[in-house]
Amino acid sequence: NAGVTQTPKFQVLKTGQSMTLQCAQDMNHEYMSWYRQDPGMGLRLIHYSVGAGITDQGEVPNGYNVSRSTTEDFPLRLLSAAPSQTSVYFCASSPLNSGGGSYEQYFGPGTRLTVT
Amino acid sequence: GDSVTQMEGPVTLSEEAFLTINCTYTATGYPSLFWYVQYPGEGLQLLLKATKADDKGSNKGFEATYRKETTSFHLEKGSVQVSDSAVYFCALTLNTGTASKLTFGTGTRLQVTL
């Protein structure tokens, strides 16, 4: 059972370049999300999805696009990279909240992105 | 909006010392509360959780009690080990809707020495 996988582990981009961070899970989870982790700021939600074909914005969505064509995959696209997007990116998944409690979110190992 | 406030780190302790990491929250509804741990070079993993007031979450010797009256969820461990060195995140999610969006604190780095 692989859980949540992310590729690549490391990436260096030049300002203005575009790229896609990949995220996949094999637990049949409906809910998937992307966070960025910056020093002194914890993790902040970028985008999330409650199922195939459904996505929504989180706290810091600007400069990022997502789509969800399958339950398993939730790629994050940087349209035109900027130095402010230098960060560590984590993908997470969980079952949908059935109300009255919340499920554990499972995190991938992260992608460390540097934009020069 | 919803927010989580954690004590500033780093926290440096000797092995077998008592640990407390403070966490308080602000939320419009009735949240579930979590502690996640991040070991060096890894992603986050759930340490413990509590879904309603007065619940106590526990795992690997760590404990935290959901205190609604003080809006707190402090993490404690009676005797820390070097292997507990990591960054600890307090987080909340509201029990409404189907999307379990987490709001995180800034994290507290714990360093345990021999």
Boltz contact constraints between the chains, C-beta under 6 A:
constraints:
  - contact:
      token1: [A, 40]
      token2: [B, 106]
      max_distance: 6.0
  - contact:
      token1: [A, 42]
      token2: [B, 104]
      max_distance: 6.0
  - contact:
      token1: [A, 42]
      token2: [B, 105]
      max_distance: 6.0
  - contact:
      token1: [A, 42]
      token2: [B, 106]
      max_distance: 6.0
  - contact:
      token1: [A, 42]
      token2: [B, 107]
      max_distance: 6.0
  - contact:
      token1: [A, 43]
      token2: [B, 104]
      max_distance: 6.0
  - contact:
      token1: [A, 45]
      token2: [B, 101]
      max_distance: 6.0
  - contact:
      token1: [A, 48]
      token2: [B, 99]
      max_distance: 6.0
  - contact:
      token1: [A, 50]
      token2: [B, 98]
      max_distance: 6.0
  - contact:
      token1: [A, 50]
      token2: [B, 99]
      max_distance: 6.0
  - contact:
      token1: [A, 90]
      token2: [B, 43]
      max_distance: 6.0
  - contact:
      token1: [A, 94]
      token2: [B, 100]
      max_distance: 6.0
  - contact:
      token1: [A, 96]
      token2: [B, 98]
      max_distance: 6.0
  - contact:
      token1: [A, 97]
      token2: [B, 98]
      max_distance: 6.0
  - contact:
      token1: [A, 97]
      token2: [B, 100]
      max_distance: 6.0
  - contact:
      token1: [A, 101]
      token2: [B, 51]
      max_distance: 6.0
  - contact:
      token1: [A, 102]
      token2: [B, 32]
      max_distance: 6.0
  - contact:
      token1: [A, 102]
      token2: [B, 93]
      max_distance: 6.0
  - contact:
      token1: [A, 102]
      token2: [B, 100]
      max_distance: 6.0
  - contact:
      token1: [A, 104]
      token2: [B, 46]
      max_distance: 6.0
  - contact:
      token1: [A, 107]
      token2: [B, 43]
      max_distance: 6.0
  - contact:
      token1: [A, 107]
      token2: [B, 44]
      max_distance: 6.0
  - contact:
      token1: [A, 108]
      token2: [B, 43]
      max_distance: 6.0
  - contact:
      token1: [A, 109]
      token2: [B, 43]
      max_distance: 6.0
  - contact:
      token1: [A, 110]
      token2: [B, 43]
      max_distance: 6.0
